[in-house]
Amino acid sequence: MPDKLGNKSFIPGRSFEISLKIKNKDYSNDLTKCQIIASVNAVYDVIRLELFIDPRDIITEITGEDPLKLSITPIGNVLGDRQERLDLELMYISSAYKIPIKPMMYKPFQIDRISFPIICVPRKPFKTMNTMVNDIYIGNTIREIIQDLINKTNTNATLNIDTDNLNNNQLDQVLIAPKTLAKSIKYLNETFGIYNGIFNYSCKYDNTVEILNLTKRITQESTFIIYQLSSDDEDNIKFLRESLEKPNVYYTYDLINISYSGNMKAAILSKNLKHIVKPSDTLYYEIDHDLENLAENYGLSYSTQNNKKIQLDSDVYERTRYYTDHTGYEKEEQFAIANTAKVLANTTNLDFRLEKNMNIIPLLDVGRAVKFNSKTSEYDKLTGKYILKSTIIDFDRTRDWEVVARIFLMRTNKDR
């Protein structure tokens, strides 16, 4: 990176040490690729490993019965000790590979290596979210029900739930038919609405079940900030140094991919939303919502100008849609807000790559508020808060481990 005098200065990079053990055997030297995927659309992370290994080991040693123990440790002096080590105990889910033709007689000295990809998930979160639960609850809140369901999994999972705008109604009767914990939590949201807004749930790699109110999260302090550096700014070096000194600062020179789908969502939802529900004391009840108000008050809207409107064409907007297939819960409207607002969550999407200096732990915390700051004046309206939708972190082994992360951000309104 040249300075103001044209001299080049060295910007330290970031490398990692990655170890993999299966059945007490070390496969670290055989590991060539590692990919970690975290998303608000998944209830636990997905890890893809690729080994360059002899087929005999695949057939006789790596059978899927034993857990895989993966450790990712940052090395070097960038950010000192503030980067955390990531330890994962994984479950072998699937693999597909080709084995070559070999001589009929086994030759102990002959080793033929092939590429061996494995799809894995964290073991404890997988067990927690896929444990079957069922019960009948009378006079309980949604939080009490979720906590009891988690206790019924007997997996020592803990609960972390946002309390802002949480539905605290005492529900007279709730039947959780036999289904997994993940499907039970989804059922509670679709039937009653866990928040007046967009909710997200997942089980983190430390076996914590998280229930987040994304509508409130986007108004809270950012977990980290990402600078999109311009091509000619002499102050770029300042942001590079900041990313080296702080574990929650990142930068990118990458192209920013942007998508906006306001008209498509408006055409599906329509401007006027009418939910016909069936309370216990009357034949029917009508819940009326306006799409613009829902987007501004319950979507993932951010604006420094107090202008959170979504940009729509009136020809696809001035319509009314009736919803009659949901009985509702008495005259409460939380379920309607929750189910409609989630459709508006990713009306605007940004995605780009991060490289070089990389603290990977914050990038796995999907569902948190992230600040995107473009240093190009023409893109200023894109600057602001988003929700971290998903992250794909790729580790590739050359001489050392190199890492690239693809970041996906979302919000409802197009600009600030």
N, C-alpha and C positions, 0 to 999 in steps of 0.2 A: 504494500500500500504506500504510494508516494506521499510525502508530506508537502507543505507549502513551498519548500525549496526544491522540490523534485527528487529528494532523497527517498530511498525505499526503507521502510521500517518493517521489522519482523513482527508478525502477529502470531502468537502461539496458537497452535491447534489443540485439539482434544482427542486423545486416544483412549481406548478401553481395553481391559483384560476380561475375556469371557471364558468361563469354564463350564463344562457340561459333564455330568456324571450320571451313569445309568448302571444300576445294580453294582454299585461300588467300583465300577470301572471308569477310568477317566477317558473321555472322548474329546477333550478340549482341542487337541491337535488335529482331529478329524473334522471339526466344525468349520465350515467355510462361509455360511450365511446364517443370519438370524434376523427375523422380522417380528416386530411386536405391533399389533393392531388394537387400538382402544377406540371405542365409538359409543355415542349415546344410543345407537340403535342395537347395541349388544349388551347382554346382562353380565358378561365377563369378557376379559381380554382374550385375544387369540394370538398364539405364537407359532411361527413357522420356522423350523430349523432345517438346515441342509448340511448333510455330512458327506464327505468323500471317503468311502469305507469299503472294506472287503465284503462281498455278499455273504460269506460264512458268518460274519458277525451279525448281519441282519437276521439271518435265519435262526441262529442258535442263541444269540445273546440279547438282541433287542426284540422282545416278543410282545411288548405292550402290557405285560403284567406288572412291571416295575415302574415306579415314578422316575421321572427325569428331573435332575436338580441342576438348574441353570443359575449362574451368578454373573452379573455384569458389574464390573468395578471400574470407575474412572481412574486414570493414572496421569501423572504429570503434576505440575504445580499451578495450573490454571484454576482459579476459584478455591485454591487451597483444599481444605477438608469439607467444604460446604456442599459438595456433590455427594449424593448418597449412593451406596451400593444397593443394587437390586437383586434380591434373592427370590427365585421362583421355584416352587415344586409343581411339576407339570404332569398332566395326564396325556398319554399317547392316544390321539383320536383316530387319525387315519394316515395312510401313506400310499404312494403309488410309484413303482420303480421298475426298471428292466434289468434283468441279470443276463450276462453274456454266456455264450456256449463255452464250456470248459472241457478239458480232456476227461475221458472216462475214469482214469486212475487219478486219485487225489495226490497232489504233490505239495507237501507241507511248506516247501520253500517258495512256492509260487503265490503271489498276492496280486489279485486283480481288484482294482478299486472302481466303484461306480458312485454316481450321485444318488443320495438317499434323502429325499425330503420327508419331513414329519410335520403334521399339523397337531398342535397341542393346545390345551387350555389349563389354567391353574386348577389344581386338584380340589382344594377346599371350596373355592367359589362355585365350581361345577357341581359338587355334591350338595352344597347349600341350596342353590337355586333350582336344582332338579329333584329335591326331596319332595315326596308326595305329602300333602297336608290336607286336612279337612276338619271342620267343626261348625257348630252353630253358635252365634254370638247374639246376645240380647242386651240392649242398653249399653253398648260399648261404642267408643270412638274409633275412628279408623286407625289412629296411632296405636291404641290398645290392641286392636285386632292384629295389626302387622307385627307388633312386638311378640304377641303370643304365637303367631304362626312361625316366626323365626325361632322361638324357643322350642317349638315342636320339631324342628329339623334335627335337634341334638348334634349340631355340628360346631358348637361354640362360636357361632357367628354373632357379631354385635350389630347394633342398629345406629346409624347416623341419619337423622331426619331433620330437614328444615322445618321450622315452626312458623315462619312468616306466611300468613294467609292459609294456614293448614285448616282443613275441614274438621272442626271440632264438634260437629253435631253428634248427639247421642242417638245412634241408630237403633231403632226398636227391634229389628231382627235382621240378621245377616247370615246367609247360608253359604259357606265355602264348601262346595262339592269337591270330591277328591280330585286334586290337580296339583301340579308342582307349585312351589313357593313363587317362582317367577310368574306363572300364569295367574296365581291368586292375587298378587299385588296388582297386576294389570287389570284383572276383573274388578277390583275395588275402585280403581280410577275410572274405568269406563262406566261403571254402574252408579257411583256416588260422586266422583270427582275428589281427588285427594287435595287439590289446591284450586283456588280461583286463579287459574293460570296453567302454564305448561309444566308438567312434572316429568322427571326422569328417574329411573332406578337402575341399579346395577350392584354387583358384588365385586369389591375391589380385591386385588391380589392378596391383601392381608385379611381377607374373610370378613370385611365390613360391608354390610348391606346399606347402601346409600339411597336415600329418597330426597331428591332435590327439587326445589321450586325454581325453574329456570327463569320465569318471569321476574322474580325478585333478584336472582343471581346476577342478571345483567345490569342491575342498578347498584351492585355492591362493588367493593374495591377489586381491581383486577388482580388475578393470580400472577400474571406476568405481562410484559409488554414486548411487542415485536415492532422493530423499525424497518420500514422499507426504505433502503438508502437510495439516494439519487445517484446519477452517473457522474455528476460534476461538483458535488458539494465538498468544500474543503473541510467541513466539520464532520465528515464521515468518520474520521479517525477517533473523534470524541465518543461516538456511539459504539465503535468497535471496542474501545477501552472499557466503556461502561459494561458491555456484555462480558468482558473478561473479569471484571471486578464484582459483578452482581449475579447471583444464581437465577434471577427471574427476569433477565433482560436478554433478548435475542435480536438478531438482525437477518435481513435477507436482501440479496441482489436479484432474486429470481423474478420472473414474470408472474404477475398476479392474475389468476384465472377468476373471472367474475361471472356469476349467473344470477338472473332475476326472473322470477316466475309469478309475479303478482297477478297478471291477467288470467293465467291458467288457473290459479287457485280461486280467484274471484268467479271464474266461469263455473267451477265445480261447486263452490259454496253458495254463491249469489249474495246480493247486498242484504236482503231481508231474510233472516233465519227464524223459522217458527217451529218450535218443538211442542208437539201435542203429547202431553203426559197424562197419567191416570192416577190421581191422588186417591186416598182411601175414602174421602168425605164427599166426593163429587164425581160426575161422569167423566169429565176431562178438564184439563187446565192447559193454557197456552203460555209458553215462555217465548218472548220476542227478543231477538238480538239484532243489532246492526253490525255488519262486518267491520266497518271502519272503527267503530267504538271498541269492538273486541280486539282489533289489531293494536290500537293505541294503548289500551288499558291492560290487556292480558297477553299480548304477544311478546316477542323479544325485541322491543323497540328501544332505540337509543337516539337521543338528539340533544345537542347543546343549544339549539334554537327553539326548544319547546315545540317542535314540529315533527310529530311522529307518524304522519299520514303515509299510507302506502300509495304508490302511484298506479292508477288504474284507468282503463278505457271505459267510458260510461256505457258503451254498447254491450259490454259483457257483464256490466255491473248491476244495472237496474233490473233485477229479477228477484223473485221470492221463491224460497224453497221450504217445503214442509217436511219435517222429520216425525214419523209416526211409529217407528219400530222400537222405540225405547220407552219403557213404562215410566222411567224417572223414579225419583224418591220424593214422594209427596209433592210439594210445590218448590222444592229447592232447585236452584239453577246451576250448582257447581259442576254437575256432570256435563251439561251442555257447554259451559265455558271451557272446561278441560278438554273435551273432545274436539271442539272447533279450533281452539287456540293452537293445539299441537300441529294442525295442518299449516298454520301460518308461520311456524317456527323458523323454517329454512327458506323463506321467500327470497332472501339474498344470501348468496354463498360466495366466500373467497377461499381459494386454496393456492398454496405456494410451498416451496422447499426451504428448509433451514439446513445449514451446513456448518462446518468448522466447530467453533466453541459450542458445546451442547451439554446442558444439564437435562437429562432425560426424564427425571422423576416428575417435574411439573407438567410435562407434555402428556402424561398419562391421565391427568386429572380432567377428563372430559366432563362437560357440563358446567365448567367454571367460566367466569367472565375474563376476557382477554382484551387488552388494549392494542389496537392496530394503529400505527402512526406512520403515515406516508410522508417522506421528506420531499416529495415532488408536489409543487403547489397545485398543479392541475388535478391531482388526485386527493385534494384536501378533504373533499366531502366524504370520502371513504374512511377517513380517520375516525376513530371512536371505538366503542366497546362492541364486542361480539361474544357469543358463546362458543367455546371450543367444542366443535361437533365431533371431530375424530382426528386421530393421529396415526400415521403409519411410520414406524421407525425402522430403517433398514441398516443393519450392520453387515459390511462386506469385508472379507479378509483379503488383503493384498500382502504387503509386508507387515503392516499393523492393521488393526481393526479401524475401518473408516465408517462414519455414520452420516446418514442423511435422513432427515425427518420431513414428511409431507404433512402439512397442517391444513385442516379444513375448519373454517369459521362460518357461523351462521347468525342471522338476525332477521327481523321482519321488515323493517323499513330499509329503503335502498340507500339513502344518504342521510347525513345529519342536518 
